[in-house]
Amino acid sequence: MRVLIPTPLRSYTGERAEVAAEGASVRELLLDLDRQFPGFRFRMIDEQDAVRPHMRVFVNGEQTLSLDTPLASSDEVQILQALSGG
């Protein structure tokens, strides 16, 4: 499936904004991304196996909070990194 990568994580993907990955769920997709791009999952998932607070995952334009969200090979997954500061 098509995965859109935010600029802060592109150093893991060789600066590619879009990559292909596989998985029946968001969890499996992130494992595949980490297999292809070592270190990627750690930037997304915390020690409690949850999506880090500053990361967002959208499947076909809808935000998901669960790593168990099912995926189809035709889905588009967009990963966003929230920016903060003041």
N, C-alpha and C positions, 0 to 999 in steps of 0.2 A: 504494500500500500504506500501511498504518497505521504511523507512526513515533512512538514515545514519546520525549519530550525531557526530559532531566534539568533540574532547577531551575536550575543554573548556566548553562545554555545557552538558557534561555527568553527572555533579553533579545534574542536574535537572531530569535525566532519571535513577537515581540509578546506574550510571556508565555504563549503557548499550550503546553500540556503534550502535545498530540497534533497531528500534522500529517500530510498526505498527500504522498507523493513517489513517484517512479518510478525504475526502474533494473533492469537484468538481473543486476546484481551489487552488492555493498556499495559498491564503488568508484563505480559509476554512480549509485547512490542518493545518496551523499555529494555528488557533482557536482550532482545535481538540487537537493538541499537548499541547496547554496551558491548556485545560480542563484536560488532563491526567497528565500534569506536570506543575503545577502552577508556573508562572514566566517566563516560556520558551519564550513566544511571546515577552515580554518586552525586552529581550536580543537581539531579532532579528529585531524588528520594532520600529521606532522612533515616536516622537510625531506628525509628519506629515503623519503618516500611510504609511511610506515607509521603505523598507529594509535598515537597518543601513549600512553606507558606508563600514564597515569592514566585512560585512557578504556577502556570496554568496550562491545562490540557483541554483542547477542544477537538471533538470528533464531529466532522461534518458541520462545523459552525456552532455546535452546542457544547458548552463547558461541562466537563465531567470531573467529579471529585473522587471517584472510585477507581482504584487500579483494576478492579474486576469488571469494568465496563467491557462488554463484548465488542469485538471488531470484526468487520468483514474485509476481504481483500480489496474491495472497491472503495473503502472509506478513505477519507482524507483526515489526517491528524495534524493539528497545528499546536506547537508548543510555544508558549509565550513566557517571557520573564518580566515580572513587574519591576518597575523602577521606583525608587523612593529616595527621599532626601529632603533637604530643606535649606 
